[in-house]
Amino acid sequence: GHGIQISSTLEYLLRNIPFNIVKVKGHWASDTFLVYLRRHTQILAPFMQAKPATHKNFLHYAIPPITIRG
């Protein structure tokens, strides 16, 4: 189940497929897919570093910007 989905997610990301498309292709019903990516950051790091555009997109989703509410 999830192991295959996260492996497929990595493959799609390495092929520069956008995150919203990866979510659909992986049949992720919710944003749980982002939780799995956060947990696998150390595994993904070498692959992301080799693909700067993918790395930038990954950081956007894995580490969302801080919003200040006032």
N, C-alpha and C positions, 0 to 999 in steps of 0.2 A: 503494500500500500504506500505508506508515506515515504519509505526509502526510495521507491521507484519514482514517486512524484518529485522528490527533492533532487534526485539525479537528473531527471528530465529537465527540471528547472535550471540546473546548472548548465546543461547542454544548450538549452535555448538561450540563456544569457550569454554564453560564450559565442553564440552565433548572432549576438546583438539584437535579439528579439525583444521588443519593449515589454516591460513588466506587465502591463494590462493584457497583452496577448498571451504571455506566459501563464497568467492566472486562468485565462479561458482554456488554453491548451491543456493545462494540468488539472482541469476540472475542480479548481479551488472554489468552493462555494462562498468563502468568506476571506477576510484578510489574514486568516491563520497562516497562510502561505508566507506572509511577511515575518511572522514569529519564527518559522522554521529557518528562514534566511538569516535572521539575527543570530540564531543559535549556531548556525554553520559558518559564521564569519571567518573563523580561523581556518577552516577547510577551504573556503572560497578565496581567501586573501591572495594566494599565489596566482590563481587564475585571473582574478580581477586586476592585479597589478600588471599582468601581461596585456590586458585589454583596457587602456585608459578610458575609452568612452563607456564601456560596460561598467567599469569601476565607479565612474562618476554617477551613472544611473543607479547603481547599487547603493551608494552612499545616500543618495536622495531618499530612497525608500527605507533603508536599514537604520539610518540616523536622521529622522525628520528634523526640520529646523525647529528651534525653540520659539514659541510664541508667548509673548508677555500679555497677560490680561490685566487690564487696569480699570 
